[in-house]
Every structure is written in structure tokens, then in C-alpha cells.
Amino acid sequence: MIDEKDAWNSFFQSGSVLDYLQYKSIQYAKHAGELKEDKDEVQDQGTDTQRTEYR
């Protein structure tokens, strides 16, 4: 599989619309993967005082 840098270099050399679209699709897939990873992370919101029981 071609990486983002190689796709950009192919487009830069050829100026082809198809090479540019390939570059953008790789870039989009990379960005979408980063967003998915961010969604999967559990965000620490601090202590939940509503569930805290003091005795």
C-alpha cells in the first residue's frame, strides 16, 4: 500500500488528478482513523460527586 508521502510525490511529479485523488483519499483515511481513536478513548471527567457517598 502506498503511503501519504509517496502519494504526494506521485501527484507532484505527474500533476494528475487521479494521483491527487489517491493522495487525498489516503489523507482522509488517516484523519478518519485518528478521529476514531479519539472517540474510543475514555475521557476522565474527574470525580463524580453524585455517586460519592460520605459516611
PAMARLUM-671083 format. One record per residue (C-alpha): residue number from 1; residue in three letters; x, z, y. Coordinates in pm, whole numbers, plus 50000, padded with zeros to 5 digits. Each point is the difference from the previous one (the first is absolute). Example, Ala and Ser with C-alpha at 12.3 -4.5 7.8 and 13.67 -1.06 7.14 Angstrom:
// residues 2
{nr->1; rest->ALA; xx->51230; zz->50780; yy->49550}
{nr->2; rest->SER; xx->50137; zz->49934; yy->50344}
// end
This chain:
// residues 55
{nr->1; rest->MET; xx->50000; zz->50000; yy->50000}
{nr->2; rest->ILE; xx->50125; zz->49914; yy->50346}
{nr->3; rest->ASP; xx->50047; zz->50284; yy->50246}
{nr->4; rest->GLU; xx->49903; zz->50014; yy->50367}
{nr->5; rest->LYS; xx->50348; zz->49917; yy->50131}
{nr->6; rest->ASP; xx->50040; zz->49696; yy->49773}
{nr->7; rest->ALA; xx->49654; zz->49877; yy->50093}
{nr->8; rest->TRP; xx->50084; zz->50029; yy->50370}
{nr->9; rest->ASN; xx->50328; zz->49812; yy->49951}
{nr->10; rest->SER; xx->49817; zz->49721; yy->49814}
{nr->11; rest->PHE; xx->49751; zz->49968; yy->50284}
{nr->12; rest->PHE; xx->50273; zz->50017; yy->50265}
{nr->13; rest->GLN; xx->50191; zz->49716; yy->49836}
{nr->14; rest->SER; xx->49704; zz->49776; yy->49917}
{nr->15; rest->GLY; xx->49748; zz->50079; yy->50273}
{nr->16; rest->SER; xx->49734; zz->49933; yy->49736}
{nr->17; rest->VAL; xx->49656; zz->50152; yy->50044}
{nr->18; rest->LEU; xx->49987; zz->50070; yy->49626}
{nr->19; rest->ASP; xx->50327; zz->50196; yy->50020}
{nr->20; rest->TYR; xx->49861; zz->50198; yy->50294}
{nr->21; rest->LEU; xx->49680; zz->50078; yy->49811}
{nr->22; rest->GLN; xx->50206; zz->50116; yy->49702}
{nr->23; rest->TYR; xx->50204; zz->50226; yy->50230}
{nr->24; rest->LYS; xx->49685; zz->50146; yy->50160}
{nr->25; rest->SER; xx->49835; zz->50059; yy->49662}
{nr->26; rest->ILE; xx->50305; zz->50195; yy->49880}
{nr->27; rest->GLN; xx->50007; zz->50194; yy->50327}
{nr->28; rest->TYR; xx->49627; zz->50076; yy->49971}
{nr->29; rest->ALA; xx->50032; zz->50114; yy->49638}
{nr->30; rest->LYS; xx->50288; zz->50229; yy->50094}
{nr->31; rest->HIS; xx->49803; zz->50149; yy->50289}
{nr->32; rest->ALA; xx->49686; zz->50044; yy->49788}
{nr->33; rest->GLY; xx->50207; zz->50184; yy->49737}
{nr->34; rest->GLU; xx->50132; zz->50237; yy->50264}
{nr->35; rest->LEU; xx->49648; zz->50072; yy->50122}
{nr->36; rest->LYS; xx->49881; zz->50070; yy->49646}
{nr->37; rest->GLU; xx->50285; zz->50247; yy->49949}
{nr->38; rest->ASP; xx->49903; zz->50178; yy->50323}
{nr->39; rest->LYS; xx->49639; zz->50032; yy->49885}
{nr->40; rest->ASP; xx->50105; zz->50145; yy->49665}
{nr->41; rest->GLU; xx->50199; zz->50279; yy->50160}
{nr->42; rest->VAL; xx->49832; zz->50339; yy->50031}
{nr->43; rest->GLN; xx->50000; zz->50111; yy->50360}
{nr->44; rest->ASP; xx->50076; zz->50367; yy->50060}
{nr->45; rest->GLN; xx->49740; zz->50121; yy->50247}
{nr->46; rest->GLY; xx->50128; zz->50355; yy->50011}
{nr->47; rest->THR; xx->49816; zz->50306; yy->49873}
{nr->48; rest->ASP; xx->49631; zz->49971; yy->49932}
{nr->49; rest->THR; xx->49858; zz->50312; yy->50168}
{nr->50; rest->GLN; xx->49648; zz->49935; yy->49870}
{nr->51; rest->ARG; xx->50109; zz->50067; yy->49641}
{nr->52; rest->THR; xx->50233; zz->50286; yy->50084}
{nr->53; rest->GLU; xx->49862; zz->50335; yy->49893}
{nr->54; rest->TYR; xx->50148; zz->50309; yy->50154}
{nr->55; rest->ARG; xx->49955; zz->50329; yy->49821}
// end
